[in-house]
Amino acid sequence: MKCQRGAALLLVLWVLALLSLLLGGLAAWVQLQSRQALWYRQHTQTLLAAEAGIAQVMADRHWVADGRAIALTFDDARLQVRLRSERGKLYLVNADPGDLLHLALACGATSAQAHQLVQALEARRHQGLAPFRVLEEVRQLPGMTQALYSQLLPEMTLWSDLDRPDPAFASPLMRKALNLPRQNAEGADPGQVLEIDSRAERPGGYQARLQLTVLLSPAEDRAQPYRVVRWQE
């Protein structure tokens, strides 16, 4: 009888230990889900604040699209928005091979990498292949590494239609690489295509960033002031 009672007691203790383990795991899972839900909610609110920053600058077209920072606020978020004209970038469709070579070198490419990129782009043109549909296709070019791609991407465009970047809107890196003159962007025509970089930060360290390329609508079209042609979070 004592042996049976001892076995029953051990069984009860084993079941209680198993239940405690299961309940502990369930509590940890619930806590994790709560944290994830909180992070997602806060991140969504921060992302919406970044979108609000874009809406604010697009509602007032008295800006200069040369990449200078515009400080804004929305609710409890601090915003920093930059606008840059695509006219200040290298137009991939008909860029001069020498310009691409010098830009690649300025972005950290080796001489071999830079020449390989130029040759790949020239071969693409001579074969009559369709132009790039999205900028991300550039990543597939021979000789393109991730590090080089991350440096080149902000300096390239598919929407400027210019043979060379407009010096008024070119970045310091672009001006140095192509030996472009320094020009004041104030009063210069930024064109119809802009890149907008909006960053939001809220209490608690929550941050979000949106990068849009937009096609401006005519000033009289207030219903849809711009159309998004590229979106990155």
Phi, psi and omega in degrees: 000316179298323179295320179295318178296320179296319179294320179296320179296318178298321179295317179297316179297321180295318178295318179297319179296319179295318179296320178298319179296316180295317180294323177296318177295320179295319179296319179295321179294317179297319179296319179297317179297322179294318179295318179295319179295320178296315180297317182297318180296314180294320179295319179298318179295322179291321178295321177295325177295321177296320176296322179296325177298320178296317180298322181295314183288329180284340177283340180234107185270024178265047179247169177245122188269058179243016177091002180291149184280139175243116181272127180223170173226153174211115184056239180260013183260141172262130186242149171225117184241136176234137175243138180220129178290138176292346179292343179270008183248170180276121183279110188294333186296319180226030180297142176294133181304324180294323178294318178296321179299311182293324179293317179298318179296320179293335180271005174105006179287149171285166179300320180295317179297315182298315179293325178295320178296315180297316180297321180294319180292319178295319179297322179298318180292315183293332179279357178071024180289155180296147177301163177301135177275324177223153182298330183297342178294338179299332181300337183274355181293143177301139179089354182272117174262167180296320180296316179292320180300317181295332178277324183282325188306314181293348184256002183243154181213160173244010191228017184262326182065018178256144177292325178223154179299145175287119183302331182296332184244002180287148177287161176305322179296317181294316180299319180291318183296319184258005179057048180273148178288152176279125180228151180279129181280343181293125181089348179279152181281116181280354183083190186259355183240126182233150168258131180241125179245111183242125179240136181234143176224131182241161178306142184099358178084011180284130183228151176210152180220135176236136175235116181239144166249124187234149174257117183289142174270161175305151185303330183282348180271087182276344181292322179221089186293339179202162176236132182279127177250347177205136184224129176222139175248000000 
